[in-house]
């Protein structure tokens, strides 16, 4: 398996426990986010990336940790930092 490292620019959901302030509407918009990591899975629904990757003695991928799943509908841009773009 060829290794891909990407930076994903996406809009995350936002949460505010206070009252809606009509004067500060910017506070209630999606949050522009950048997340970088190793691609674990990529399909038409989402991209799954890990922030830590472990290798066995032969240098093969052994395990992934700290997993983030980003729905495709929230992704604005994918920048490939290493590997093949798909």
Secondary structure as UniProt FT lines:
FT   STRAND          5..12
FT   TURN            22..23
FT   HELIX           25..28
FT   STRAND          31..42
FT   STRAND          46..55
FT   TURN            57..58
FT   STRAND          61..71
FT   HELIX           72..74
FT   STRAND          75..82
//
